[in-house]
């Protein structure tokens, strides 16, 4: 073999290793996972939700399980908000916009800070969202705003002339019929807000810690008072984040001995 051929083989092998390392790097894997999740989210949320009977039966079951919580807390909060435009309109925008803005912003800040807190937070968010989407696809649930016979008021619909949404929660009027309105359990609005709270608390400082409590608390109030979610949906959102976090922590614990062994000199 000539010297030129040998050098070409070495260069080719180097390029292949570089490409392999690039494709398997944590950054690329994170981007791929995020892209897959985004596509799945839009596909599942864009489904029309054909099992209407099951969605309303599941809603009746949720209301029965909640009992006085639904009658004495959720309905009064909903009906009170419907009579107060100065609260209802900001709440509608809060519901329609903030989870799309705050969640990626907190993820970006976590990424800029780097370290284990970012990696743990990133994979917790991915797993929690994936679990939530799997539930959406298999468990249709009519939100409180569609249970008009129970006394609920669709606040988003009532104040739709202040925004772009119509009768399908935060979906624009023109595409409301293409939105799966039965994707209520779990509330990823609240799940993502709780995730943001966990990340913000870890940022440290009084302002971040105040926001870490205030943002999820306001999100819980808004989703219930606008009749977009039941309290059990909120608990479901918290549960998928907790499950995601437990999986990530368990994975870290499982990997820890191997990492420690790799650091130990032979």
Buried (B, 14 or more C-beta within 10 A) or exposed (E): EEEEEEEEEEEEEEEEEEEEEEEEEEEEEBEEBBEEBEEBBEEBBEBEBEEBEBBBBBBBEBBEEBEEBBEEEBBEBBBEBBEEEEBBBEBBBBBBEBBEEBBEEBBEBBBEEEEEBBBBBBBBBBBBBBBBBEBBBEBBBBBBBBBEEBBBBBBBBBBBEBBEBBBBBBBBEEEBEEBBBBBBBBBBBBBBBBBBBBBBBBBEEEEBBEBBEEBBEBBBBBBBBBBBBBBBBBBBBBBBBBBBBEBBEEEBEEEEEEEEEEEEEE
